[in-house]
Each structure stands twice: as structure tokens, then as C-alpha cells.
Amino acid sequence: MVIAVVCVVSCVGTHRDAVKLRDHGIRATATVLEVNDGKSSWVVLRFTTGTGREVIAEVANYRWDPHPRVGDRPTIIYDPSDPGGLVADVRTGPDFVAPWLLGAGGVLAAALVWPTFTGRIDWSEW
């Protein structure tokens, strides 16, 4: 049941973030400062907000085709209320896939609670 709750809470949070970018996001040109590719890939970007504030942010929602290089100048979209925390590459845009996947995981986890509780599924045999 804990997994179902975590999935639902994460689903709501990621959907809220995607809606913020879609409805209130501001475009800016950034500079790639660092490229980290591996199991979880992200880039570090520097950009200036509309109010003149310089922001450095780690961005996981970044398009990797073509492979980013230090010095690239991508267009990004950021949330003006959280410019350092909610940033995405404009080519990928707000992520509405993650909420669907988390929601489906939550439904699946919730559906497995009753059969597990009643003993119809014995996870120790797996």
C-alpha cells in the first residue's frame, strides 16, 4: 500500500510541475556548463531569468539528440516561481509521461494489496 501512496503522490507532483511549465513557463537561452551521461543523465545549465537573475540548474529533462556539449546554447523553459528547480529543454517540453506511468504504477500496486493481504498472492514464492 505504501508503494501505491508514493506513486500517487509522485504522480500528482510531477503532473503539477508539468502544468506549471505548460501554463506559466518562460523561455530563455541557456549555456551548457557540464554534461553528465550515464545511468541517469543530466546537464548543468546557466541562464538569465526575465528579472536579470543568473541561475545555474541541473536539468534531467533534456533532449540528448544530438548529444549535448559544453558551450551549447539550447532554449529552455523554466518556472518563474522556481527557476533553479523546474527547468526543461523546450524541445522535450513539460513531461506528461511520468505522471501517467506513476499513476499506472499506483493503480497496479493498489490492485495487488487485497490479493496479497488475503494470501492469494504469496510473494515469498517469487
Secondary structure, 3 states (H helix, E strand, C coil): CHHHHHHHHHHHHHHHHHHHHHHHCEEEEEEEEEEECCCCCEEEEEEECCCCCEEEEEECCCCCCCCCCCCCCCEEEECCCCCCCCEEECCCCCCCHHHHHHHHHHHHHHHHHHHHHCCCCCHHHC
